[in-house]
Amino acid sequence: MRGWAPPTPDDLPERRTGRRAYERKRLLTCGVDGACGFGAVFWRLCQVARAPPRRGCAARDEWPGGSLQYGILGSLELRVEGRRVEPTRPRVQAALALFLLNSGELVTIDALIDGLWGEDPPKTARAQVHTVVSEVRRLLPAPDHVARESAGYRLNLQQGVLDSARFELLVTEAQRHLCSAERERAVGLLREALALWRGEALSGIGAPFADAARARLREQRFRAHMMVADAELAGGDCSALIPELSALSAEFPEREDVAERLARALYFAGRQTEALAVLRTVRALLAEDYGVDPGRELVALEGAMLRGDLVREASPGVRPSPGAHQPPQGVTPSGPAPFGPTAAPPPAPTGPLPSGSVPAEPTPPGAAAAPGVTRAVLAPSGSAPPASAEGQVASAPSPGSPVLRQLPHDLPDFIGREKEMATLLETGAADRSPCSAPRVVVVSGMGGVGKTALVLHAAHRLAAAFPGGQLYVDLRGFGAGDPRTPFDVLGRFLMDLGVSGRSLPEDVDDRAALYRAVLADRQVLIVLDNARDTHQIGPLLPGNGSSAVLVTSRRALAGPHGATRVALHPMAEDEQHRMLERLCGEDALRADPESASLVLDACAGLPLALRIAGAQLATRPTWSLSTLARRLSCSGSRLRALAVDHLAVHDTFVLSYNGLRDSGQPMEREAAQAFRLLGLWPSHPVAPEAAAALLGESLADTADVLDLLADTHLLQATDTGGYRFHDLVGEFAEQCALTEEPEAEREAALLRLVTWYSAAAHRANSLTAPVVHFSPPRAAAPLPDFHDGRDALAWFVREMPALKAVIELAGRTARPELAWRTANAMLGYGHAYWWVGEWTQCLTKAMDWARRHDDLMGQAYLHNALGAANGMAYRNDECLAHLRAALALHRETENGDGQATVLGNLALVHRQAGRLQEAIAALEESRLLRLRLGHTQDSAIILSSKGLLLRDSGDAAAALEAYAQALEIFRSQGLDKFVAGGLFNTAECFRALGRSAEAFEAYAESLTLARKMDDQDAVADILHGTAQMHHEVGDLEQARVHWEEARAIAREHGLQKVLEESAEALASLGEDSGLEP
């Protein structure tokens, strides 16, 4: 998906730390043993990063690009270090705008000339381009932002520095929330996106390219407005929507989609008369200016209003716009032209068939018969004289004899596959020396992906290069009945090549030898379609390089040796769109791009599915594109809907699946069962370990089965080492599971999977926020082996969609408590990415299940976690409500540890709200409870937190006493990390009290421990604090030494805030001492 992407481990808040980073790190450490629970990290985040912005989605006054910012959503805007830079010449402005519109892409010299001057450039245009680009580069602080390449220039932008890119990211993220029924969140993102606009895009740019770019950007802005309208109409304030839609209606009076939404808003706001007036106005305008009536949707809307039965739509998703005529998103108008139709083969001669001749094979899957083309292509009679009984070898055809032409017809509307086609043509046209090895290309891929269509298209284009003709056979490796044997196929090929049936050897090896001899002096193109394995095609290969062989198979064949292999995948997005446009017509797609997008999504890049969709529209004239989209969008019904005449996606998958299920090989039958069980989890990638748990098998056996399913293209390997279904294959696998697997086996498999994910989440959590409340469940397969906390956090990010599904699924299993235990075990992810909102969604879903099953313990822990999540977002009232509910439930269930944890978090929210005395009281209650439970170390951690609160309240002496009590416990237990943090805080208190000698002593001991643990972040902060103490007592030289060392460490380890403050302090030190900093 384009646009906003989940955050990466490199975005962890550690790299956002500023002054007192070590103090905040100490607080994080203090929380991991469970004393302060969620609160410790929650508190740290409150100090470190107040509501950090989403990546690439900052507000305009907080652009994340730092020193360089660009704007095209209005007049052209360039800011360097916050200062606006104005290009003086209009052509320089236009060139910069053109680069921004194509950021990251090569802009050729010719494209620059066309963009700046249009169809009538001056003779000196090429020279002027270089001058203009030089001026653009001088505007930027780093000239290599515009990089020179051989054919032109490329503008390289950092993420988030261009307002139009941020606009697209926000809209994409909003679309994701709309799909998840998160209306308010989506509306907020869309409003934020629309706020980036400062007027008409590229205002003041008059270059030839500008109008088209403005129109495209205007359409994107319009679409965002429509998304807001649809979301608000689904459940928002319609009255507030009316002014916005009224302004849009005035700007676009002929747009039916605007009129429809404005009428709905007025109607649901109780202004029915005005709503009807809007519809009648647009009806009159369309009739007067364009001579057309409004669309069916507007007519139906008016009727519903008049009848009084119009209701608000429940779904906030974006509906198709009946009056919109925007081009389909993501379609590139340029690119290689599709291959044109090839000439049909000459008609077969009349007369009896020669010995061994057969009717042509059926049209390959996915290929619709072209009008007027006979589907059976017969082998020509008398294609070669019969062999003598003695020699058996047929002579080469005489110059006047007909040539074998057995290829089924080509597709006249073949689209795309340019790269794969080039490989086939290059291999087919390679050296044809009789001394070389045979040229073989094996094309493999899932059923319906277009293997046969691709190979036949290439074969027809190569036919002229093979004067000996073409041989074709469907080997029926996957299909009804038994596969064709090499013995039978060799008999047919030999008779087609002129060998008498009476002369055919009875041994397959002898037939293969004769076949190679017959082909030795001929140049023949051989197409072996639908092969099952290498053994089936080995005897059918020629003996030298005078002939070529094209093979298709649903398996990734290991042989033959030296073959060129082409793995065919679902079509790229632009190829899909071109194919649907060819099948349905450009006008239909332009008139309803939303429905076209739904159809493409449903077909999932499978050419067979697209051909079926096109055939349905062609044979059912009453259907519109929206009708087809609606039928294909029904959940679980795509396979049933994707069928017409003799073509059906479901039947294609059945052939691959049955080939395993009914196989004589035990491993293939095991793979068929694995395919069914994996169908219980069709929508998410699965790691081998998770698959082993689902299947209840060892990891080694599972890996073998997964590889076999991938080899047969019933599974797809992912870049991360896992596996996933193609969308349509996953739907088919789910059907197989529901119809063929017993219910008890399905439930047991899902419970094993849910248990594995829960255990994996616990392991990841132990590395990202090691607060252990419960032992993890025992998994049926090995868990992920995380290298460190960042690796574990990356797993959380990658598996988040699956974890959401696991929480929903767990509530339906025999162990519903796994729902809240899994959500609770996502604490580390929640601390790092609380602002994304994913963790809150998981906790809320788990709470639904805990309440449904009357699980008081689960509700208590979930209330505590929801309190932390709301506290991190500064929703103090919601945080307090959840924490109080958690405390009450822990008291009801007599859970002392749970009470102490919640009390610690209550202290945090009180502190955040400025209620320091209430925070101190809650901490003291938590400490005493810990002592009663025998948790001495936990009580020391709470004393440290209490010291911080006392320091914040201005009572450094009382804070010093709390730190001293905590240090005594930490020292007695040998906890150097906690001792170092306590000493640092003690030194800060001494410094506040003016007790410099004791402060230096505490700083020095803290620094020694930090160096011993190689904690460079802590070392930098302690050095900074020590330097401040030296500065305050007037020892400027020692202050300089310590600040310089802190600056060096901060520069090496990327501690930006410490780096900035150390540099600033050194500068001020130079002013104080009269020396250069």
N, C-alpha and C positions, 0 to 999 in steps of 0.2 A: 504494500500500500504506500503511496507517496505521502509526503507531508510529515506531520509530527511523528517522531519515533520515541519509544520508551527510553528513559535515561540510562546511561552506561555507568559502570562502576567508577569511571574517572570523574563522575560528577558528585562523588561523595562529599559531604560537607566538610571533611577534614581540610580540603584545599581552599575552603572559604574562610578559614580561621583568621582572626586578627589578633590584637593585643589580648593577653591573658588566654591565649590558646591552650597553654599547659594547664591552667586552672580549670578550663572547661573540659580538657581531656581527663583530668583527674576526676571530675564529676561523673563523666561517662564511665570511668573505671569503677567508681564507687557504686554504680548502679548494677553492675553485672552480676553481683553475687546475690541479688534478689532483695536486698534491704530496701532499696528505693524503687526497685522494679522498673516498670515502664518510665517512671517519673524521672529517673536520673538522666536518661538520654533525652527525654522530653525537655527537661530543664536546660540541658546543654544546648539543644537546638534552638530553644527560645532565645538564648544569648548569642548564639553563633550566627544564625541566618534567619532573620525575621522574614517570613513568607518569601523564600527564594523564588524567583520567577521561573516559569517553565522555559525549557530550552527553546530558544528561537522565538519566544512569545512575550517579550518584555513590552511594557508600555512605551509610548514614544519618547518620554523624557528619561527612560531607563534602557535605551537601546544597548544590547549586549555586545555590540561590535567594538566597544572601547573607544579608540582614538579615531575611528573612521566609520561614518554612517552615510547611507544613501537613501534618497527618497524619490520615487516617481509617481506616487499616488497623489498627485497635485502638480505643482510646478516642480521642475528638477531641483533637487536639493542635495548638496554635498556638505558634510560637516567634518572637519578635521580638528581633533582635540576640542570638540564642542564649539568650534568657530565655523561659521558658515562661509563657504568658499563659493564665489560666483564666477563661473566661466564667462569671460567677456564676449567671446564671439558666438553667434548663434550656431555656426557649424560645429564648434567645439562642444557646445551643449548637446547638439543632436548626436554627435559621435559618442559622447559619454552615455547618453540615453540608449543608443543602439547597443553598446556594450552591456549595459545593465540588463536590458531585455534578453540578452543572450549570455548571461554570466555563466562561466564555466564551459562555454562552447566556443569552438573556433569560429571566428568571424573572418572570412576571407577578404582579400583586397577587393575582389569584384563585388562581394556583398556590401562592403562599405561604400563603394562607388554608387551602387544601385540605391542604397539606403539614403545617401546624402544628396545625390543629384537626380536620381530617377532615370528616365529613359534618354535624357539628353545631357550627358556629362560633358564637361570641357575636355579638351585634349590633354590638359595638364592634371586631370583628375587623379591619376595614380601618384604623381608627385605630391599633390595637395593632401592626399590621404596621409602620407607619412608625416607631413607637417602638422596636420590636425591631431593625429595620434600622439605626436610628441607633446603638443600642448595639453592634451588630456593627461598624459603621464606626469607632466610637471605639476598638475593640480594635486596629485596624490602624494602622500608622504613617502611612500615606497614605490618607485617607478616600476618595479617588476610586478606590481599588481596587474599591469597590462603587459603580458608576456609576448614577445615576438616569436612567431613560429614560421616555418618555411612558407606556408600558404597565406598567412594572415596574422591575426592577433587574438589573444585570449585573455579576458578579464577574470582573474581569480579572486573570488570573494570569500571571506570567512562566513560561517553560518550566522545568520541573524542580523547582518548589517544592512540588508535591503528591505525596505518596508513592504514591497509587493510579495517577497518571499515569506515574510512573517505573516502577511495577510493570508496567503495560501495555507500555511501551516495551521493557523488558527481555525480556518474554515474546515480543514480536513479533520482536525481534532474535534471540532464541534459535530461534524458528521458522525464520528465514532460514538460520541456521547448520545446523539440522537438514535443511533442504532441500538444503544443500550438503554433506551427509554429514560435518559437523564436530561429531561427537557430544560430545567433551569440552568444547569451547568452549560449545556449547549448554547442557550441564548446568551449567557454571559460571555462566552468565547466569541460568538458572532458579533455581539455589540463591541467587544474589544477590537475585533478585526475591522469592523466598519469605522471605528474611531481613528484608525490609521489614515483614512482618506482626508486630504486637505483641500479637495476641490476636484476638478476634472484631471484625470491622469495625463501626465506629460503636457500640462498646460504651458503654452508658449512655444512648444516645439513644432516647427512647421515643415520638417523634413518629409520626404515621400513616404517613409515607413510609418510615420507617427499615427496617421488616421486608423490604419488597421490595428495597430497595437492598442490605441485608445479604445477602439471598439471591443477588442478582446477583454481588456481590463474592465471596461464598463459592464460587460456581460457578466464577469465574475462578481463584480460588486452587486449587480442586480440579483444574481443568484443567491448571494448571501442575504440580501434583503428578503427574498422569497423564503429562504430557510427560516429566518427569524419569524416571518409571518406565519408559516405553517406550524412552527413550534408553539407560538403564542396562541394561535387559533385552537391548538390541541388542548390547552389548559391554562393559558395565561390571561392577562388582562386585555380584553379586546378593545376597551375604550382607549387605553394607552397606545394601541397599535394604529388607531384611525389617523392621527396626524401624519405619521410616517408613510402610510399607504396612500393617503391623499396627495402628499407631495410626489410620490412615485407615479401616481395616476396622472398628475399634471405633467410630469416629465415624459411619460410614455402613455399617452391617451389611447393608443390603438392596441395596447397589450391586454389581451383577454385575461391572462393569468393575474395581472394586477387588479383588474376590475373584479375578478372573481373573489380574491382575498379581501379586497376592500368591502365588497358587498357582504361577505360573511362576517367580517368584523363589525360592521354596522348592525347587521341583523342580530348577532349575539349580544351586542350592547343595548339592544332594545330599540333600535332605530330602524324598524322594518321599512318604513316609507322611503327613507333615504337610500337604503340598500337596493330597493327595487328601482329607484331613480338612477342609480349608478349603472345597473344592468341595461336599462332602457337607453341611457346615454351612449354606452359603448355600442349597442345594437344600431342606433341611428348613425353613429360615426362610421361604422364598418360598411353600412349600406350606402352612405353618401360618398365616402372617399374611396372605397374599394369595391363596392358592388357585391359584397358577400354577406352572408348571414353569420351570426356567432356560432361557435362550435357547440357540439352536443353537450359538453359539460356545463357551459353557461346556460343553455336552454333548460337542462335538467335542474340546475340550481334555481333558476327563476320559478320553475314549476313547483319545486319543493317549498320555496318561500311563500308562494301564493296559497299552497295547500296547508302551510303551517306545520309541516312534518320534517323540517330540516333540523338535524341534530349535529352536535359538535363531534368531530372525529377524535377518536381516542388515541390514535398513534401520532407521535410528533415527527414522524419521518417526512422527508421531502416528497411531495407529490409531483407527478409530471405536470408540466406547465403547458396547457393547451395552446397558448398563444406564443410560446417561446419558439424562436427559430435559431437558437445558438448552435454552433457546430458541436459535434460530439466531443467531449473532453478527452484529451490524450491522443487525438488522431493527428498524425503528421501528414500534411498534404503532399509533401515531397517524398522521395524515396524511389527505389527501383520499380519500374513498371512491372506488373505481373506478366508472366509468360502468356503469350497468345495461344489460341487454339492451333493445334497441329492438323495437318491434312489427314482426313480419314484414310485408312488403308484402302487400296483398290479392291473392287468387289471380287469375291471369290469366284473362280471359274465354275461353270456348271459341269455336271457329269458326276459319275460315281466317285466316292472317296477312295484314295489309295489305301493299301493295306496299312493298318496302324494309325490311320488318321482318326481324329476324334473331333466332336463339336468343340467349339471354343469354350473356355471356362466361363463360369458365371461372372457377371460384373463384380469387381472387387468390392468389399465392404466400404461404404462411404462414397461410392461413385454412382451418381445418378446417370441413367442412360440419356445420351444426347438425342434430341428429337431427330428422327430420320436416319439414325445410325443403327444398323443391325447389330445386336449384341453378340451374335454368334459369328466368329470369324473362322472359316474353314481352311485347313491346310490345302494348298494347291495340289491337284492331281499330277502325277508324273513328275514330282519335284526332283527325283533322281532315279536313274535306272537301277533295277534290282541287282544285288550283288551276285556274283557267281557262287555256286555252291562250294567251289574249291577255296577261293580267296576270301569270300565273305565281305570284302571291303568294297563299299560303293565308291564309284568314281565321282569326281567333282562334277557339279552340274554343268551341262553344256551351255554355251553363251546364250542360247535362245530359250532355255528352259525357265519355267516360273521359279520364283524365289519363295522360300518359306516365310510366311508372315502370320505368325500365330498370336501376336500381341492383342489382348482385348483393347477396346477403344480407349483413347486418351480422354481426359476431362477437358472440354473446351473452355471451362472457366477456372482452371487451376490457379491458385493464388499462393504467393509467398514461397517460403522454404528456399530462399535464394542461396543461403550458405550451403545447405545440404545438397541442393541441386548442383552447385558448382563442384562439390566433391564427387558426385556421381559422374558428371560429365568429364571431369578431368581424369578420373580413373578409367572410364570407358574409352577415352581417346588417347590413352597412354601407348607406349611402345607395343606394337603388335607383332614383334618378331617371333617366329616359331621357336626360337631358342630361349625365349624368356618364359617365366612362370605364368600360369594363367592369372588373369586379372579378375579379382573377386571383391565385390562390395556387399557387406551384410548390413541391412537396415533393420534395426530392432526398435520395438516400442510397444506400448499398450494397445489393446484392441480399440479400433476406431480413431487412432491418431493419424491415419493417412499414409501408412507405409506403402501399401499397394499403389495408391494414387500417385505418390511421389516416384516410385520406381517405374511405373508405366509411363509417366510423363517424361522421365529421363530416357527411358528405352525408346520412345518414339522419336525423341530428338537425336538419339544416337544411331537410329536405324540405318541411316544413309552411310554410316561409317562401316557397316558390316554387310558387304555384298552377298555373303552366304545366307543371310536371312536371320530370323528370330525364332527361337523356341520358347514356349511358355508352358508352365504346368503349375496347377494349384496342388501342392503336396498334402493339403488337408491335415497339417500337423495339429491344428486346433480346429475342430469342427465335428459335425455329426459323422459317425462312422469311423472306420479305422484310417490311420494315415496311409498315404500312398507309399508303397515300398520301392526302394531303388530298383529292384528286379523288374517290376511292372513299368516304371517310368522309363527305364533304359530300353525296354522292348518297344514302347511307343515312340521314343525319340529315334531309335535306330530305323524303324520302319518309315518314320517321317523323313528321315535322311536318305531313304532309298534302299535299305537293306530288306530283303525278302523275309517275311515272317517265317518261312520254312527254314531259313538259315540262322535263326536266332539261337545262340547258345542257351543251355539250360542252367548254367551257373552264373551267379551275379557278377563274380570277378571276371569271367570271360566276356560277359556282356559289356562291362566297364572298359575292358581292354579294347574290344571292337569299337566301342563308342569313341574312345580317344583316337583310335586310328582313323576313323571316318572324319573326325573333326580336324585332324592334323594339318590338312592343307586348305581348310576353309576358315573364313572369318565370320563367325556366328555369334550373335548376342543371345544369351540364355538367361531366362528369368525364372527363378525358382521361388514361387510365392508360398507363403504360409508354411515355412519349414518348422519342424518340431525340435530337431537337434542336429548336431554336426554329423552324426552317423547317417542321417537321412540324405544329406547333400553331398557327402564325400565321394561316392561313386559317380555322381553326376557332373563332376568337374572335368573340363578338358585337360589334356596333357601338356599343352603349351600355351604361349601367350597370343596366339592368333585369334582366339575367341575371348569373350569376356562374360562374366556371370554376375547377375544382380540377384541377391537373396533377400527375402523379407522373413521376419520371424517375430513372434511375441516374446521370445527369450533372447537374452544377451548371450549369443553363441560364443563358446570358447574358440572354435575353429571356423573355417580352416586356417592353417598357419599362413601368415603373410597377408591375410585379407584386410581390406580397409573397412573400418567399422563406423557406422553412422547411427548414433542413438537419437531417435526422433522423439521429441517432447511435445507437449501441447503447444499450440501456436502462440506466438507473441501477440501482445495486445493490438498492435497496429495491423498485423496479418488477420486477426479475427475480425476486426472492423472492416477491413477491405473485403474479406470474404462475405460477410453479412451484407455489405453494401452491394456487392455483385449479385447476391441471391435475391435481395429484397428491393433493391433500387435506392439510389442516393436520395431521392426526394422523401421516401418513407423514413429513412433514418434521420434526415435533417428536420422533418416535421415532428418527430417524437424521439429525441435523443435519450430521454430517461428510459423509455421502454426498450430502446435498442441496447442500452447499458445493462438492463435487467436480463435481456435475452443472452447477451454475451456472458454475463456472470453465470447464468444457468447452464450454458453449454461448456463453460470451463475450458475453453481453448481446444476442444475436441472437434476436428473437422467433420467427423460423421454426425455429431450432434448438430453442428451448424447447418449441414446439408439437409438434415431432417427438418430443422426449423424452417429453412427456406422452402422446402417442398411442401410443408404444411400451409404456409402462406400462399404458395402458388396454386395449390389444389383446393383451397378453401377461401374463395374470394370474399366471403362475408367477414373473415377474420381481419382485424387490424393488428398492427404490431403490439399495441397494448393488450389485446386479447391473448396473443401468444405469450407475452411477458407474464400476464396474470396466471396463465395455466402452468407455466414453467416455474413460477415463484412459489407455488403451493408447497409447503414443507412435506418432504418425503414422497412427492409424486413426480419428480422430474423424470425418472427412468420410465415411468408409465407414459408420460406425455411425449417423450422423445422417441416416437415410433410413427412410421408412416409406410404404408404398402409393405414391402419386404424388408425395409430397413428399420432396425431397432437397436438402440444403444445397449439395452438390457441383454438382448440376445448375443451381442458381441462379447460382453463380459462373461456370459454363461459359458461360452466356448473355452475361454481361458481357465475359468474356475473348474469346469467339469474335467478338463484335461488333467488337473491335479487330483481332484476328488476320486475319479474313476481310474486312476493310474494303477499299474501293477507294481509300482515301486513304493514301499512303505513310507519313505521320507516325503514323497510328493503328497501322499494321503495325509500325513501329519501336517504338511504345509497348508493343505486345504482346511483342516480343522483350525489351525492357527489363524488363517485368513478370516474364518467365521468369528472367532473370539476377538480378534483385533477389530472386527466390525462393531463390537460393543463400544469402541472408543474411536469413532470415525473422523472426528473433526479436529483432532490435535496430533501434532508430531509425538512420537513415542520413542524414548531411548531404549536401547537393548535391555537394560536392567528393568525398566518399567514393563516392557513387553514380557520379560521372563516372569515377573510377578503375575501379570495378567494370565499368562498361559500355564503357570504352575510348573514350569520346566527349568532345567539348569540354564545358566547363562550361555554356556557353550552350545547346547542344543538349540537354544532360542536363536543365537546368532546364525547358525546354519540355516534354520527355517526362514529367518528374515532375509538372508541373502538369496535363498531360492525364490521367495516371493518377489524380491526386487529384480532378480534375473528374468522372471516371467512378466515383469512390469505390472504386477498387481499391487506392488508397493513402490514408493519412490524414496531413495536415500536423500537425506538432508545434508546441508553443509556442516552441521554440528555433530554428525555421527549418528543421528537418529533416523527414523523412518516415518513416512506419512502416506496417507491415501491421496490420490487424485480425488477431487470432490465427488465425481460421479461414481468412481469405483468404491469410495467409502460408503456411499448410499447403498450400493449393491451389496457390499459386505455386511452392512447392518441388516438388510433384508435376509441374507443367508443365515445370519446368527439367529434372528427371530424365528425363522421357519425351521431350522435344522438342529439347533442346539437346545437341549432340555432347559427348562426354566431354572432348575436347581444349579446346573452348571454355569448358566449365565450369571446368576446371583453370586455364586462362589468366586467366579473370575473377577467380577467387578469389585467385590470386597477385597480380594488380594491386591488389585490395582490401587484402590483407595488407601489401603493400609500402607502400601509402598510409598505413595506420594506423601502421606502424613509423616512417615518415618524420615523420608528424605528432607522434608521441610524442617523437622526437628534437628537433623544434622546440620543443615545450612544455617539454621538459627543459632546453633551453638557456636558458630564461627563469626556471626555478624552481630549478635547481641546475646551473649551467653547467660541469659536469665532462665534457669531451669526450674520450671514448676512441676513437671511430670516427666516420667520416663517415656521415651518414644515407643510406639507400638512395634512389635516384631514383624519385620518385613519378610516376604517369601523369596526375596532375591537381593543380591548385593545392592548397596546404596551408592549414590554418586561419590566419587573420591575427590573432594574439593581440595585445591592446593592451599587456599587461604580464604580470608573473609571476602575479598573482592571476587574471587571465583564463586563463592557461595552466593554472593549478592547478584552476580551476573546470572546465576541459575534461577534465582527468584524472578528476575526481570524477564528472562526467556520463557519460563514456565508459568507466568502469571495467568494467561488464559486457561491453561490446564488446571491450575490450582483452584480457580473460580469454579470450574466444572466439577472438580473433585469435592468441593465443599457442598455443592448442590446435590451431588450424587451420594455423598456419605450419609446425608439425612434419610435416604431411602433404603439404606442397607441395614443389616442386623446389628451394626455398631454405629448408631447415629451420633454418638459422642465424638466420633472422629471429625465431624464437621467443625465443631468449635475448637477441638484440640489442634486441628490443622491451621485454622485461622489464627489461633493464639500463638502458634509456632512461627508466624510470619512477622514477629516483632522486629527482627533485624531489618527486613525490607521496609516495614512501616516507619522505622526511625529514619532511614535514609531517604525515603520517597513518600513521606506522608502527604506532601502537597499534591501528588498525582491523584489521590483519592481512591486508588485501587484497594488499599488495605481496608479502608473504611467500608467499601462495598463488601469485601469478604467477611468482615466482622458482622455487618448487618445481616447478611444472608445466614451466617452461622447462628446469630441470635434468633432468627425466625425458627430454625430447627430446634434450638435449645428450649424455646418456649413451647413449641409444638409437642415436644417430648417431656415437658415439665422437669427439665434438668436444671436445678437451682445452682449447682456448682458451676456448670457451664455458663449460665447467665451471669453469675458473679464475676468470673474472669473476663467475660466479654464486655461487661459494663466497665471494668477497669481499663481494658484496652481501648474501648471507644472513648473513655474519658481522656486517655493519653492522646489519642488521635485528634480529638477536638481541641485539647490544650495546645498541641503543636500548631494548630491553625488559628490560635487565639480566639476560639469560640469559648470563652470562659464559662458562661452560664451553662451551655450544653455539657461542657467538661465536668462542672461541679455536679450537675444532675446525675450523670452516669456514675461518678465516683461515689456519691452518696448512696445510690442504688446498690453499687457493688459492696460497699461497707455493710449495708443492712443485710444483704444476702450472706455475706461471709459470717456475720454475727449469728444469723439464723442457723447456719450450718456449722457453727462453732469452729471456724477455720482461722486460727490465730495468725498463721503466716500470711494468709490473704488479707486479714485486717491490717497488719503492719504495712504491707505493700501499699494498700489503698491510702492509708494515713500519710505515707510518704508522698504519694501523688497529690493528695489534698493540700499538703504543705506547698507543693510546687505551684498549683493553680492559685492559691492565696497569695503567694509571693509574686506571681505574674500579675495579679490584679492589684498589687500594692498593699495588700493586707498582711504586713510583715508579722505582727503579733499573733495573728491567727495561724500563720504559717509556722512560726516557732512553736506554738502550742501543739499543733498537729505532729510536728517532728518529735517533740518530747514524748507525746503519747505513744508514737510508734517506737521510740527507743525503749521506753519502759516495757512495752509489750514484747519486744525482742529479747530483753534481758530475762523476762519471766519465762520465755520459751527456751532460754539457754543459748541464744545466738549472740555471743559477745562481740564477734567481729562485725556483725551487722549493726550492733549498737554504736560501734566506733565510726562506721561509715555515716550513720545518721548524725553523730556528733560533728563530723566534718561539714555536713550540709547545714547543720544548725549554725556553725561558725560563719559560714558564708552569709546566712541571713542576718546574723548579728552585725557583721561588717557592713552589709548594705544599709542596716538601720543606723549606722554611725557609732555603734558601741564596739570599738576595736578591742577594748580590754576584756569584755565578756566573750568576744569571739576568740581571743587568745586563750582564754581558759578552756573553751570547748575544744580548740585544736590541740591543746596540751593533753587533755584527757584522751582524745582519739589517738594521738601519737604514742602515748604510753601503751595502748592496746596493740597498735600496729607493730611497734618495736618488739613487744613480747612474743608476737607470732611470726616475726621474721619476714614481714610483707614489705620488701624494699620499695615497690612501686607506690604503695600507699604512704609509706614513710616519706618518700621524696615529695609527693604532693602535699602532705601535711606540713613539711618543713617550708616549702615555698609559700604556703598560705600563712604560716607563722611569721616568716620574714616580712610579708606584706603588712601584717598587723604591727610588728615592731616598727616598721618604717612609718606607718600612720601615727604611731605613738611617739615618734622622734627618738627611739632607742636604737641608734644607728649601729653600735657595736654588736648588739644581739642580732640585729637584722643581717649584718654581714656574715656573722657566724652561721645563721640558718640558711642564708643563700648559698654559702660555700658548701655546707654538707649536702644540701639538696642538689647542687650542681655535680658534686662527686658521684652521687647515686645515679643521676640521670646519665652521666657519661658512662658509668659502669653498665647501664642497661642499653646503651647506644640509642637512647631516645632523643633524636636530634631536634624534634619539635620542642620538647621540654627544655633542652639545653639552650635553644635560642631564646625562649621566653625568660628563663632564669638569668641569662646574661643581660637581657634587656632590663629586668628588674634591678639587677646589681648595678648596672650603669646608671640607672635613675637615682639609686641611693648615693652613689659616688658624686653625682652631679649636685644632689641636694646638700651634701656636706662640703662642697666646694673643691673636690678632688677631680678637676677636669681632665687630667691626663688619664687616670684610671677609667673615667667615664668613657673617654674616647676608645681606649683599648677594648673595653667590654662591648661597646656598641659596634665597633668594627668587626669583632668576631661574630656577634649576633647577625650583622648584615651579611657576612660571608656565608654563614650556615643557612640563612633564609634564602639567599640567592641560589645556593646549591640545591635546596630541597623544595623550592617553589612556594615558600611561605610569604605570600605577597604582602600581607598587612604588616608583618614584622619587618620585612624589607623596607617598605615605605616609611614606617615610623622610625626605624633605625637611621635611615638616610636623612629624614627630617631632623632627628635629634643631632646627628653629626653636623648638619648645616647650622643649626642654632648654636651648637657648641663652638663652631668656628667664629660666629659673630660674638659670642660671649668672651672668647679668649683673644679675639683679634687675629686669629690664625685662619689659614685656608682649611675648609673642611676636608 
